[in-house]
Amino acid sequence: MKERDTSASSWLDRFHDGDRAVLEQCYREHFDTVARAVSRYLQGADQETVVHDVFYALLSQREMREGFRGGAIAAWLTTVGRNRAVDYLRRHRRVRSLEANGEGGGLEPAAPGPGPDASAEASLLLDKIRAQLPDKWRPVFEARFVLQLSQREAAAQIGITRTTLAYRELRVRALLGRIVSDADFAAEDRAASDITEEESS
């Protein structure tokens, strides 16, 4: 199949904006391209999972679409598919390695987890952070701070350059500092209020 010239600014703008017709056409024309790229590393259900992950990200993440700047989209999707397949393999190898160490007694028993109050508080803080993050920073927060991926892995998963990732990560860190400071201040305020109530009773 002849590769469509996707450098025309109107097509590229529609692609970046997530135009349904453009993305549907992209899926129909390049599904096999991504499947072939992923099949070099994965087969069966794992291959299908990664291929669908690529297209799900393409549909749902503007940051990923903006990683394509024009030219041969098949080549770009091949690279994205290959990177996601490699990331998937690395993650699964890491999990298998940890499981093997656990069976051999190489890992120390886990410390008791936080109590229900601490878990609920952490969950509320995460929800507050997610609500305050701009849409384009949210994937960076999830990849770097929640999943704790490396910058290389996070950039590949999101579909942006490491430079863009690093810039957004700095912005996220600054916002996190403000949110956490506000939360600490509120906690100190509550503690002081509790002490005052105890002293007055």
Rosetta blueprint (number, residue, H / E / L):
1 M L
2 K L
3 E L
4 R L
5 D L
6 T L
7 S L
8 A L
9 S H
10 S H
11 W H
12 L H
13 D H
14 R H
15 F H
16 H H
17 D L
18 G L
19 D L
20 R H
21 A H
22 V H
23 L H
24 E H
25 Q H
26 C H
27 Y H
28 R H
29 E H
30 H H
31 F H
32 D H
33 T H
34 V H
35 A H
36 R H
37 A H
38 V H
39 S H
40 R L
41 Y L
42 L L
43 Q L
44 G H
45 A H
46 D H
47 Q H
48 E H
49 T H
50 V H
51 V H
52 H H
53 D H
54 V H
55 F H
56 Y H
57 A H
58 L H
59 L H
60 S H
61 Q L
62 R H
63 E H
64 M H
65 R H
66 E H
67 G L
68 F L
69 R L
70 G L
71 G L
72 A L
73 I H
74 A H
75 A H
76 W H
77 L H
78 T H
79 T H
80 V H
81 G H
82 R H
83 N H
84 R H
85 A H
86 V H
87 D H
88 Y H
89 L H
90 R H
91 R H
92 H H
93 R H
94 R H
95 V H
96 R H
97 S H
98 L H
99 E H
100 A H
101 N H
102 G H
103 E H
104 G L
105 G L
106 G L
107 L L
108 E L
109 P L
110 A L
111 A L
112 P L
113 G L
114 P L
115 G L
116 P H
117 D H
118 A H
119 S H
120 A H
121 E H
122 A H
123 S H
124 L H
125 L H
126 L H
127 D H
128 K H
129 I H
130 R H
131 A H
132 Q H
133 L L
134 P L
135 D L
136 K L
137 W L
138 R H
139 P H
140 V H
141 F H
142 E H
143 A H
144 R H
145 F H
146 V H
147 L L
148 Q L
149 L L
150 S L
151 Q H
152 R H
153 E H
154 A H
155 A H
156 A H
157 Q H
158 I H
159 G L
160 I L
161 T L
162 R H
163 T H
164 T H
165 L H
166 A H
167 Y H
168 R H
169 E H
170 L H
171 R H
172 V H
173 R H
174 A H
175 L H
176 L H
177 G H
178 R H
179 I H
180 V H
181 S H
182 D H
183 A H
184 D H
185 F H
186 A H
187 A H
188 E H
189 D H
190 R H
191 A H
192 A H
193 S H
194 D H
195 I H
196 T H
197 E H
198 E H
199 E H
200 S H
201 S L
